[in-house]
Amino acid sequence: MSAQPELIDLDAPLAGDFLAVVRLIIGGIAERVDFAFEEIDDLQLAVERLLAEAGTEGTVHLRFEVRDEAIRAHVGPLDERAVAHALRDGDAPLGELTLGRILTTVVDSFGVEDAGKDQIVVRLDKRRGWA
């Protein structure tokens, strides 16, 4: 692959029965970067948990930037209040699996970008052979 990432855009319904299709697509994208099974599963889990916090109505846009050894996913727009609350770990008892703790464990880094109108886009970075 070149220095420019390949871009893959997908608009997906938030309905639960479509999540298996999103999981399959993520697996195919991660396979292009030669991710190990565990790395593919980590990225799938990160996106699934974000979508679980987004609810079941409407659609979400997924953008994947595919590089030689990494994938950056943008997931959104998502409801800012719901996701921001889920990302906070401060109030959660030690050992409770919050969204923030899950993302910290399964991706190399993540961030939140303002999408306007009380919505955000969550950025997930996963590199081959790291986390």
Secondary structure, DSSP 8 states (H G I E B T S, - for coil): --SS-EEEEEEEE-SGGGHHHHHHHHHHHHHHTT--HHHHHHHHHHHHHHHHHH-SSSEEEEEEEE-SSEEEEEEEEEEHHHHHHHH--TTS-TT---HHHHHHHHSSEEEEEEEETTEEEEEEEEETT--
